[in-house]
Amino acid sequence: MLVVSNLEVSYGAIRALQGVSLTVPDGAVVALVGANGAGKSTTLNTISGLLRPRSGSILFDGVEIAGWRPERIVARGIVQVPEGRQVLGPLTVEENLQLGAITRGDRKNIVADIERMYEHFPVLKERHTQQAGTLSGGEQQMLAVARALMLRPRLMLLDEPSFGLAPLIVRDLFKILGKINREDKVTILVVEQNAQLALELADQAYVIETGKIVMSGNAKEIASNEDVRKSYLGY
């Protein structure tokens, strides 16, 4: 589905990505793990059109999308859940979900999709009239994911979904993400500093260090790699 080749991105004189290449097969969960500042978020932001690459290629379903504006990329079927959630606090939970479908004209299906989101995230149904800004961090993250899914994406980019959340909440969230991948057929590329959880969820994985991919392969094999265990898994 997604093929990123030799991606180069700079912030002024700083080379944030140095020849990053990765693939995301249709229907898979792919994890990109690494330390803070390694280039994980920069990779996602470039794929989603928030950053323009200096060079390199990004193919989605065989179409070159590198350098496209974000709205064109969203219309193509790629949606990003940003780090820090960024829900619209004054709006209710349901209004946030409706906003996620703002570019869609199929009203009946939108109503059905909201109910589907409530099936995935029952706590959101309980809070559907509550202002999003008053939700807990975990509830806001669930809302951010659900809002993104309202666009019916084919590929969802997740940027640090566990950031700032309690371990039990994170476990529940990752279980739901696995269900969404299996049942709703949404392909996922997840950037995550919690490497252990990301590798448990993923089919394939990439390890990035200082803007370069240094390891790739089956997620379980990478999780069992001694260097990865020492550097990212803490044992």
N, C-alpha and C positions, 0 to 999 in steps of 0.2 A: 504493500500500500504506500509506504513512505520510504524513499531512498535519499539519504543525505550524503553528499560526496564532497570531500575536501573543503569543508566550510571554513572560511577565514573571516573573523569579525574582530574589529578593533575599537577601543575607546580612546580616541586620540592616538598617542604613541604606544599605548598598551595593547598588545595582541591578546585578546580574550580567548579566541578560538584559533587553533593552529592546525588546520587540515582535518577537522572532525568529520568522520564518516560513520554512518550507522543505517540500519534498515529496520523497519517495523512491518512485519507481515500482517496481512489482513486477519483480524480476529485474535491477535496475540496481545499479551501484556509484556511490554518491554520496559526495563528499568535502567535508568542512567544514574549511577551512584558516584559519589566522590565527596571530598571535603568542601567546606565553605570556600568560595572563590575559585573553584576548579573550572567553572564554565558551564555548570548544569543549567542554570536559569537563562544564561545567554543563549544556549542552544535552543531552548523552548521559545524564547522571545524572538529569535530569528526565524524559526519555523512558522510562528504565528504572525509574522509580519511587523512586529513591534520594533525590530532592529533590521537594518539592511546589511547584508554581508558584503565584505570587500570582494570576495570571490567564492566560487564553489557553486554547487547545484543542490536544489531541493526538488525532488520529483514526487508528486502526489498522484497516484493512479496514472503514472507515466507523463504527467503534465508538469512542466517547469513552473514553480511558483516562487522561486527565490526573488525577493524584492517586491513582491506584490503587496498592496495595501491590506491591512488587517481585515477590512470588511469583505474583500474579495475572497480571502482565505476562509473566513467564516462561511460565506455562501457556498464555498466548495465542499464544506463538510468537516472542517477542523475547528475545534473550539478549545480554548485554554482556560483552566481554573487557576488564577494567579496565586502566588504566595501571599498570605495575609488575608485571604478570603474576599475582602472588598465587597461585601453585601451592601445594599442601600438601606442604611439604618432606619430612616424615618418611614420607609414603606413596610407594609406587613409581609409576612412570609409568603402569602399567596400572591401579593402584588409583585414581589421579587420573581416568583415563578412565571407569572404572566409576562413580565418584562423580558424574561429569557426567551420567550416565543414571539417577541414583538415583530420580527420580520416574517412571521408565518401568517397565512390567511385562512387556514383551515380550523375555524373556531371549535367545531365539534371535537376534532382530534386533540386540540389544545386542552380542552376540559378533560378528556380521557387521559392525556399525558400527565396532567397535574395529579390525577388520582393514582397514576402509576408511580409518580414520585412519592406520594404518601404511602404507597405499599413498600417502597424501598426504605423510606425514612419515616416510620410511624410517628416519631416525635414531632415532625414538621406538621403533620395533620393536627396533632394536639395543639400546636402553636400557630395555626394558620392565620389567625387574626391578630397575632402579636407582632409588634414592631421588631424588625430583624435586628436592630441595634441592641435590643434587650436580651437577645439569645445568648447562651453560653458560647464559648469558643468552638466547642465540638459541634453544637447545633448550627452555628454559622458556617462551619466548614461543610456540613451536610447540605445546607441550603445552597452554598456556592456550587457544589457538585450537581445538585438537582437542577439549579437554574441553568447550568451549562447543558445538561441533558435535554432541557426543553427545546433546544435547537435541533434535536434529533441528529447529533453529529455522527460521523463515521469514525472519526479519530478524536479522542479527548487527550489533551495535554494537561498533566497534573503537576503543579509546581509546589513541592514540599507540603503535601497534604497533612502531614503529622505535626507541622510546626506549631508549637505552643500548646499542644493538646496532651491530656493525661494519657498514660499508657493504655488503660482499659478502653477509653474512647477511641484511640487510634486503632486498636485491634478490631473493634466493632466496625469502624469505618472501612478498614481494609477488607474485611469479610464482605461488606456490601459492594465494594468496588469489584471484587471477584465475581459476585453474583451478577452485577451489571454487565461485566464482560461476557459472561457465559449466556445469560438469558436475553439481554438486549442487543447482543452482538456488537458492542462498542469496543473498538480497538483502543488500547490505552498505552501511552508513553508517559511514564511517571518518573519525575526527578525527585530524589529523596535522599536526605542525609542519614535517615534511619535505614541503613543498608540491609539489616537483617529482615525487617518487615518487607522492604521492597523486593528483596530476592525471594522471599517466601511467596509473594504474590505473582512474580513475573515468570514468564516462560524463557525469555532471553534477557541478557543484561550486558551493559557496557560500564566500564570503570573509566572515569575521566580524571586526569590530573593536570593542573596548570594548562588547561586548554587543549589537551591531547588525549585521545582514547588510548589507554595503555593495556586494556584487556577486554575481551568480548567472548561471548559464548553462551551455553546453556546456563540458566540462572542457578540451578542446583550445583552445577560443577564449579561455578565461580564462588558460590557460598562456601564450598568446601576447600577452596584454594587457601593455602596457609598464609600467603601474603595478604590476601583480602581479609582473612579472619583476624590477623594481627592488626591490620591498619584500620579496618572499618567495623568489625564485629566485636572487637574487644576481648577475644579469647584465643 
